Amino acid sequence: METKSCIYCGRTLDASLLIDKAGKYRCKDENNCLDYQTGEENDGSIENADYVSGVVKSALTEAAQRITAYKGRTVDRTTDGGGDLVDGTEESINEFAWMKTVVDALATEYENNRKFVFQFAETERNEYVISFYGEDRRSCFTVKIDHGSGSKYSLTVTKDDRVPEADILYREFIYKSYPSSRREDVIKDLSVLLVALQEEEVIIPSLLSEFRQEIESRYYPCD
């Protein structure tokens, strides 16, 4: 399925839903596009199943594109030789309800993949943990999302070193904080991690390195 991004609403959609004008794409349904921009359609309501599904599908599509770009940059370099304390207030808990709903929907995309385990802890820490187990079950990546103090999300990646690991990246944290207003970015970045971990084991380190460089170069006010 070929996808493109609308220059107005920014959504990544099937190319059949877009119009190509001089190499730039825009939604065929102008009213739907405008509703998305004004927030009338994309109201962030977790009661809207189409909205939740749309967030997940769009994030996974974009994730595949980003992984492809990572692979290209890795090949180019080879050729060239080259957490906070958590706020347990009702506001924070309500905010994380959105994240839990969307990650639950994302989990259904991986329900038949036994390498992934999605776990939500119903505590004041508001944490969602996704574990990924390698083929030998001796290696485990852990991705954690929480909603911390200062009304922000954090995305953390670690690796359980059950066996000696030559690549130091695996022993380091990948960490990024996001303002609550950019919660969809958390889902997009999480999707990239899930897609990367399904690649061949030999290239996972380079993909995670590209991912880390990308998110570290991205600035948010909470950084």
Secondary structure, DSSP 8 states (H G I E B T S, - for coil): --EEE-TTT--EEEGGGEEEETTEEEES-HHHHHHHHHTSS----TT-HHHHHHHHHHHHHHHHHHHHHHHHHHHHHHHHT-------SHHHHHHHHHHHHHHHHHHHTTTT-TTEEEEEE-STT-EEEEEEE-TTSS-EEEEEEEEETTTEEEEEEEEE-SS--S-GGGGS-EEEEEEGGGHHHHHHHHHHHHHHHTS-GGGHHHHHHHHHHHHHH---TT-
